[in-house]
Amino acid sequence: MMKNKKIFMLTQTVFPPDIRLEKEIKSLYENGFRLKVFCNQFEKNKGGDFPYCEIDRLKAPFNSITLNKIINFPFIINLRFFITAVISAFKFSPDFVHAHNLPMVPIGFVIKVLFRIPLIYDMHENYPAALVAYQKKGFTNKIFKNHYLALLIDKICIKISDQVIVVVKENKDHLIKSYNTVNKKITVVSNTVDLNTFGKEDVSKLIIDKYKNKVILLYTGVVSKNRGLDTPLKALALIKRKIPNIIFLIIGNGDGKEELKKIADREKLQNYVDFVEWPGHNMLSSFIYVADVCTIPQPAIESNNTTIPHKLFEYMSKGKKILVSDAKPLKRVIRETQSGIYFESFNTTDYSQKFIELMKSSENFSKNGIKWVREKYNWSQDSEELINLYLSISNNNGES
């Protein structure tokens, strides 16, 4: 155990909540590390605690969330963010700096140099590819969220980091092939489910009663344009002909919700889709419980081919049939575990056919998913990779 070794974590988002950070912080804390998280704040005087770490925030100065997001935009050219983060690090005096996603690595590098400590780049996603997928428009996005610039900076950030964490082997392969990154510099710590904490709350009788006698197709998470939710929504027009009591239950918020509602209106699917506000990650069990099929339709584009969502393993842990796109990591895990089937990205006809096939199949997808999550795809396995990474860095630096 690394008794009292201190990790300074940088994240561009608001914290909590963040399921990946929460799992990492808890595991590191339980293995003897002390942690401080420096994060953002977009709502004035708002921010929660997390029991396993200290939290410093870049304060939101305005009552407007939009203005706060602009002035708190977390890149090194933002001197306000940069200076506040460095001051927070000086007060903590860390032994490691752990930067979550690309925008935090330049600041992490400055802290690395100042304290002469290792820098860990935690790559939740392929950030340059994600900027392409988000399709953000406007002059400021062309300047500050330009994927060509992000590609250049990403290459530099990988070189200046002591270790890089990725969530799937496909991204590791991508970094080795495209960036000539050495294999031993990259560790896979995946977005697997923590079986000790996920879905322990009681199931709601109200939700069970509401969806009684319905066939439920479920999606949980961010509702954005790059999640491919228009494919299953449009496929409902075909599915409802054979399964008239189908309901597509979409749990979550995001900038893609209004467009999905327009599609539902245009295709006369209002009675077959139900939009529910995000209830919080710890309140998902009841919705997963009533689901017949859980879906992850994010298409096989570069950003999705190099990451994997937590929800896949959460669905598996609850023994649900799963219908995913042919994005490389999703397809690989589904084929390996036989916990569901995959469809061709953007193909509504194929989606509807695969959904019907999944409903009719006698294959024990549920049992397979539970088995694989218990034996391989769980946070107990991945947390060991994280802890071993820190032990390896310490040993290489002559620490004990």
CORMO-V354530 format. One record per pair of residues at least 24 apart in sequence whose C-alpha atoms are under 8 Angstrom apart, sorted by the first residue. I is the first residue (numbers start at 1). GAP is how many residues later the second one is. If there is no record, write none. Layout:
# CORMO-V354530
I_GAP / I_GAP
This chain:
# CORMO-V354530
1_30 / 1_31 / 2_29 / 2_30 / 2_31 / 2_389 / 3_28 / 3_29 / 3_30 / 4_28 / 4_29 / 4_30 / 5_27 / 5_28 / 5_29 / 5_89 / 5_90 / 6_27 / 6_28 / 6_29 / 6_30 / 6_86 / 6_87 / 6_88 / 6_89 / 6_90 / 7_26 / 7_27 / 7_28 / 7_29 / 7_87 / 7_88 / 7_89 / 7_90 / 7_91 / 8_27 / 8_28 / 8_29 / 8_30 / 8_81 / 8_84 / 8_86 / 8_87 / 8_88 / 8_89 / 8_90 / 9_26 / 9_27 / 9_28 / 9_29 / 9_88 / 9_89 / 9_90 / 9_91 / 10_27 / 10_28 / 10_29 / 10_87 / 10_88 / 10_89 / 10_90 / 10_94 / 10_98 / 11_26 / 11_27 / 11_28 / 11_29 / 11_88 / 11_89 / 11_90 / 11_93 / 12_27 / 12_28 / 12_61 / 12_62 / 12_88 / 12_89 / 12_91 / 12_92 / 13_26 / 13_27 / 13_28 / 14_25 / 14_26 / 14_27 / 14_28 / 14_33 / 15_24 / 15_25 / 15_32 / 15_33 / 16_31 / 16_32 / 16_33 / 16_34 / 20_171 / 23_171 / 23_356 / 24_359 / 24_362 / 25_27 / 25_28 / 26_26 / 27_356 / 27_360 / 28_359 / 29_24 / 31_356 / 36_56 / 38_47 / 38_50 / 40_32 / 41_27 / 41_31 / 42_24 / 42_26 / 42_27 / 42_30 / 43_25 / 56_32 / 58_26 / 58_27 / 74_29 / 74_30 / 75_28 / 75_29 / 75_31 / 75_32 / 76_27 / 76_28 / 76_30 / 76_31 / 82_25 / 86_25 / 96_24 / 98_24 / 100_24 / 101_24 / 101_26 / 102_25 / 102_52 / 102_55 / 105_52 / 105_56 / 106_51 / 109_51 / 109_52 / 118_43 / 118_44 / 118_275 / 119_42 / 119_43 / 119_44 / 120_41 / 120_42 / 120_43 / 120_44 / 120_45 / 121_36 / 121_37 / 121_40 / 121_41 / 121_42 / 121_43 / 121_44 / 122_42 / 122_43 / 122_44 / 123_41 / 123_42 / 123_43 / 123_44 / 124_41 / 124_42 / 124_43 / 124_183 / 125_41 / 125_42 / 125_178 / 125_181 / 125_182 / 126_45 / 126_177 / 126_180 / 126_181 / 127_176 / 128_26 / 129_173 / 129_174 / 130_172 / 130_173 / 133_93 / 133_168 / 133_170 / 134_91 / 134_92 / 155_24 / 163_24 / 165_24 / 166_24 / 167_24 / 167_140 / 167_141 / 168_138 / 168_139 / 168_140 / 168_161 / 169_137 / 170_135 / 170_136 / 170_137 / 170_158 / 170_159 / 171_134 / 171_135 / 171_136 / 174_132 / 187_198 / 187_202 / 188_194 / 188_197 / 189_193 / 189_194 / 189_196 / 189_197 / 190_118 / 190_192 / 191_117 / 191_118 / 191_119 / 191_188 / 192_118 / 192_121 / 192_122 / 192_185 / 192_186 / 192_187 / 192_190 / 193_117 / 193_120 / 193_121 / 193_124 / 193_180 / 193_184 / 193_185 / 193_186 / 194_184 / 194_185 / 194_186 / 195_122 / 195_183 / 195_184 / 198_84 / 198_116 / 199_83 / 199_84 / 199_85 / 199_86 / 200_85 / 201_81 / 201_82 / 201_84 / 202_83 / 202_84 / 203_82 / 203_83 / 203_86 / 204_82 / 207_79 / 207_80 / 207_83 / 208_78 / 208_82 / 211_79 / 213_32 / 214_31 / 214_32 / 214_33 / 215_28 / 215_30 / 215_31 / 215_32 / 215_76 / 215_77 / 216_30 / 216_31 / 216_32 / 216_33 / 216_74 / 216_75 / 216_76 / 216_77 / 217_29 / 217_30 / 217_31 / 217_32 / 217_74 / 217_75 / 217_76 / 217_77 / 217_78 / 218_30 / 218_31 / 218_32 / 218_33 / 218_69 / 218_70 / 218_73 / 218_74 / 218_75 / 218_76 / 218_77 / 219_29 / 219_30 / 219_31 / 219_32 / 219_75 / 219_76 / 219_77 / 220_30 / 220_31 / 220_32 / 220_91 / 221_30 / 221_31 / 221_32 / 221_57 / 221_90 / 222_30 / 222_31 / 222_32 / 223_29 / 223_30 / 223_31 / 223_32 / 223_33 / 223_34 / 224_30 / 224_31 / 224_32 / 224_33 / 225_30 / 225_31 / 226_72 / 226_73 / 227_70 / 227_71 / 227_72 / 228_69 / 228_70 / 228_71 / 228_118 / 229_31 / 229_68 / 229_69 / 230_30 / 230_33 / 231_66 / 231_115 / 231_116 / 231_117 / 231_120 / 232_65 / 232_116 / 232_119 / 232_120 / 233_27 / 233_30 / 233_31 / 233_40 / 234_29 / 234_30 / 234_33 / 234_114 / 235_113 / 235_114 / 235_116 / 235_117 / 236_33 / 236_36 / 236_116 / 237_30 / 237_32 / 238_111 / 238_114 / 239_113 / 239_114 / 239_116 / 239_117 / 245_27 / 246_26 / 247_24 / 247_25 / 247_26 / 247_27 / 248_24 / 248_25 / 248_26 / 249_24 / 249_25 / 249_26 / 249_27 / 250_24 / 250_25 / 250_26 / 251_24 / 251_25 / 251_26 / 251_27 / 251_28 / 252_24 / 252_25 / 252_26 / 252_27 / 253_24 / 253_25 / 288_27 / 288_30 / 288_32 / 289_29 / 291_29 / 292_28 / 292_29 / 293_27 / 293_28 / 293_29 / 293_30 / 293_66 / 294_26 / 294_27 / 294_28 / 294_29 / 295_27 / 295_28 / 295_29 / 296_26 / 296_27 / 296_28 / 296_29 / 297_26 / 297_27 / 297_28 / 297_48 / 298_26 / 298_27 / 298_29 / 298_47 / 299_26 / 299_27 / 299_28 / 299_46 / 299_47 / 300_25 / 300_26 / 300_27 / 300_28 / 300_45 / 301_26 / 304_24 / 305_24 / 313_60 / 313_64 / 313_65 / 316_50 / 316_53 / 316_54 / 316_57 / 317_52 / 317_53 / 317_56 / 317_57 / 318_48 / 318_52 / 319_46 / 319_47 / 319_48 / 319_49 / 319_50 / 319_51 / 320_45 / 320_46 / 320_49 / 321_37 / 321_44 / 321_45 / 322_43 / 323_31 / 323_32 / 323_35 / 337_31 / 337_32 / 337_35 / 338_27 / 338_30 / 338_31 / 339_25 / 339_26 / 339_27 / 339_28 / 339_29 / 339_30 / 340_25
